[in-house]
Amino acid sequence: MARRTWPTLDPALFVGSLVVYVAGTPLGLDRVAAAARVAAALDPISQDPGTPLALLVVRLAVYLPLGDVATRANLAAGLLAALATTLLGRLCVDLLIALRPPPHARQGSQDFLYEPWLAAGTALAGGLSLAMFQTATSAGAASATLALLAGAWLAALPLLRSAGSARHGFALAGLSGLAAGVDSVAGPLLWPLIFGLWLWELRRGERWPLWAPLLFVAALGGSVLASVAASGNSVNLGHLLGALWPAGIHDHVALVRTAAELCDELGVVGLLLAGVGTLVLLRRAPLVAFWFGFTLVTALLLGHPPAQNGLHLESTRAGLPAALMAAALPMSAGAAEVAARLGRARMVAAIVLAGLAVVSPFLDGGINRWRRDGHGPERLLEHALLRSPLRASVDPGTAEMDGLLRYGAALGLRPDLEIVGRK
């Protein structure tokens, strides 16, 4: 196996991003929609969580001796988001290595010391953006979705560059099958990619595409079975298959609004670097550029700004953060193109560009991103329980209140109440 270039980049990115996420983690529930996920982690028989991979991580995090249950679920999201940022940084640096000019006698490894700085800067620009930060510090399945997407993209990059092997194909097939265990936004972003690569590699005469469908079906079936095992409700095949794909895409007005939010969160420097990087990718790696464009547009069609919240939008909550992660690739390519043209000043230029790319996403949202109220949903739950008479049958009325009441029941609050519709 080939030695990994810049091996210290991965632990540095993971620790750095995790520290920032932990610093911004609210001590409690910050969204009513997160209550259902936390309740599913506490209750062995939940109501169709639909995302078994994220549920498994949260159930493991519940055993941490830190804070209350909701805080532990938030920390689990931070761990997965830090993993996604780390994989994104590795993806950016692998792309920069692939885009290096042909080697000659006057170039050595010391001439490319600026690459990890640019990869780290662009990965943090996506990882510290407002939408990604709110996803990383709030319980839910979006962080698991982003980590799985980043891992699949990392496996797909060598195949897009026609430099992959069977292990990359098998990894991509397995991760694409596991997309059934996270939010439904992962399917449209991964399955067309693996299908196109499968046809391309099969046409080239490679052997791994003959076995990849079996691995994909096995991972897909395992994720579906895990969803059934984690659910206390009766399920049918149509419901399970329907949950693997989003219900629909947004109209052009919502698309423009989400695209404007992405531009605001990346900042002027990030947009300029992404524009330059897109031209570089179109010239030197057209398949990667096509994949970037498809992923970005699809994620924007499925995503929504972080201000929009609700249980009906929970399955597409990872859309905008996925688009921000995809934008990190052309940003890194554009920054490398600019820095490489400055001769001996390329190291200083790379550090400055990386810092400028991170500043705007990190400052977006101001102090409010660090002072989110983690007790609003719990106060709402307390008010609802106080108004309920003894041994009453409570009708939540909405899906959000149903999740909040199930969260209270999982904590052992008011065991005398019966939640109507809960099985």
Order of alpha helices (4+ residues) and beta strands (2+ residues): alpha-alpha-alpha-alpha-alpha-alpha-alpha-alpha-alpha-alpha-alpha-alpha-alpha-alpha-alpha-alpha-beta-alpha-beta
